[in-house]
Amino acid sequence: MTTVRAGLLRAGGAALLAVGAVAMAGAPSYAAGAGTDLELSVAGTRLAANAPDKEGWVKVTNNGTDTPESLTIFVDTSKVDYDKAVVIPVVEDCGATGPRPELWDCEVPKAEIPGPGQTAEFPLVLFRRMPDVGAYSAPVTFTIESPGDSSGDDNSRTVDVTFTEEGGVDLGVLVPDVKDRQATPAAAAGTPLRAGDTTSLLGYVTNWGDAVAVGVKMTVRLPERVTFAEVEPDCDYSADNRVATCEYPEVVLDANPELGHDLAARFWWPVTVDADVTGPVTLPDGSWTVQALRQEPVGSPAARRAAPELPENVTMVNVGEAGVTEVDASDNSDGFAVVVSDGAGDGGGGGAGEGDGGGLPVTGVQAGLTGGVGLAVVAAGVLMFVASRRRRVVLVTPGDEKSDA
């Protein structure tokens, strides 16, 4: 794993937890109390044969009616053989000590704790394969604790961290809950989303595998009372305008296991909240699923062929009939909610700085991750978005990025 990539992951993870106060501005507030019911899930724990490392995600969903006052996430790696695998916290202040930490705890800032109907995603651990290690598997246990949680049977998960001997693509998608009104991803956030408003739905797709993903297909399902505001030529829409199935054959997500080089794509669509929605309310059950159309070996001429109208880090290819091996399907889908504040909107998008370029104030790692209100925190001087031909697809290469903060 390169130093740039390691620093990017740690800085982005810290940013995700540290800037929650900004992320929650404008979101409806809920009283804390006994109506809390948190649920834990884990994604991203299988590594392709030649992938040096991968980030594991902890997702916390609030199925209750209140927001808890505190939330702590515990990670138990005592069953891991550190001569074969290293499991380290992405967030440096998680209480892990020594070169082989077995148990650590991460306290989530109050502003990042999910409200009713919301899900918070935390890039918590990095799984790294030691040199010359082939297939290997070991259990890692994740547990959440929160005072007043009414149900404890869904607060702990033991998952196998698995180093496979299987090569292929390994796509992961992250979609933050939609909480702000943003006309475009480049628009300033901070304006509460209200009934009748149009805002941006953002999603990030990353290839963690050891093969190049040539072309991306995705299915986006919006919550009830939310519809797509525009028609994209690459998408087919359901009759109720809530489900879009889109193919982007020209989007190539690279992987270079020698350099730890990933390529991630940012996608976005304008979506509109129905004018008769009564807030404050959280509209749940949105989902976003991705898959590769085709895969090619790293460095393959077919995956590297230049396309004249695209930036140099985008490759135009013809979608063929070749099969695709998805190494880890656990992170190919992500759920999201749309959080509507009290009052009526003006029917438009909000914020300043509309346009195709420019930086996003984000929470999370821009190389495939983001969190909190569809904003982003720029990770520590290493990120820059490169606009592609399509105004709703931005390709991200960690080594080429810079901060706009």
Protein Blocks (a to p, Z undefined) as FASTA:
>chain_A
ZZklmmmmmmmmmmmmmmmmmmmgoiacddddjkbccddddehiaccfklcbdcdddddd
dfbfbdcfbdcddddfklpcfklbccddfblknopgcjbdfbdcddddfklpccehiacd
ddfbccdddehiacdddddddddddehiabfklmcccddddddfbecddddddddddfbd
cfbfkbcchiacdehiacddddddddfbfbdcehjaddddddehiacfbdcfkbccdfko
paccdddfkbccdddfknopacdddddddddddfkbccddddehiacddddfbdcdehia
klmpccfkbcfkbccddddfbdcddfblklmpccddddddedjdehiaedehiajedcdd
dedjfehpaeehhiacdeehiaccdddfblkbccddfklgccfZZ
